[in-house]
């Protein structure tokens, strides 16, 4: 199994559930729409990643390559629209999360979104929330579309293994399981994140990596 990847966007969070029936229910929820109606999937095989001379740390090189590959796919995928229910769900979840953060900091919501998100008013924050959730949903659709094309699935054992690897990585930097769950959001988010890892595994197998020489 590859080194854990915290890819650029999926910010949201998850509750620990790892049984077979549960995993299938999560998959049904994540895959409640056809992503190919909304996106044209970009190229994901035979990509070329060029690392600059400073990116030679072997411990981090694999992660850099995986992040670069994923970003290339995201950038190369065009969006024709967004599924309404999924957008509404993501936005409601995100706003509830921000409201909870404001409460934890004992700040009025208007002050918190101004300080934390640079939003001068509710309208600006709503625009930011929409754009942010579009980014999340786009990546979710990419995962679904790629996994559908390549027949990539997640077994119960793989789900548990990924979860435990993520938990170990968090504990190694002094974080708790509760903090990991708070960061990753919903059951769907966690399941989708693990499928993303498998999708990037496939991309990595066919990728070419060039290393520029330090000057």
Buried (B, 14 or more C-beta within 10 A) or exposed (E): EEEBBBBEBBBBBBEEBBEEEBBEBBBEBBBEBEBBEBBEBBEBEEBEBEBEEEBEEEEEBBBBBBBBBBBBBBEBBEEEEBBEEBBEBBBEBBBEBBEEBBEEEEBEBBEBBBEBEEBEEEEBBBEBBBEBBBBBBBBBBBBBBBBBEBEBEBEBEBBBBBBEBBBEBBEEEEBEEEEBBBBBBBBBBBBBBBBBBBBBBBBBEEBEBEEEEEE
